[in-house]
C-alpha cells in the first residue's frame, strides 16, 4: 500500500482511470457485438444503424487512449466492410 501523499494520489488516479477505461472498452465492445449480431442475422438495416452508433464510440475510445488509433481504424474498416457485403 502507498505511504506517501503523492503515491496515495497516484493510486486514486489509477483506480479512477481504470474504471473509466473499463467502461469505455466494455461499451465499445457491446456496440461492436450488436453490429456483428445484426450481420449474422442478415438484417442489413439494423446492421447499418448499429454501425452508425458504433463508429463514433470506437473513435471516442481511441481519442481517450483506451485503444490505439490504428486499432480503432482497423475495427471500423472491418465492420464497414462486413456491413457493405450484406
Beta strands, then each sheet from edge to edge (+ up, - down):
end
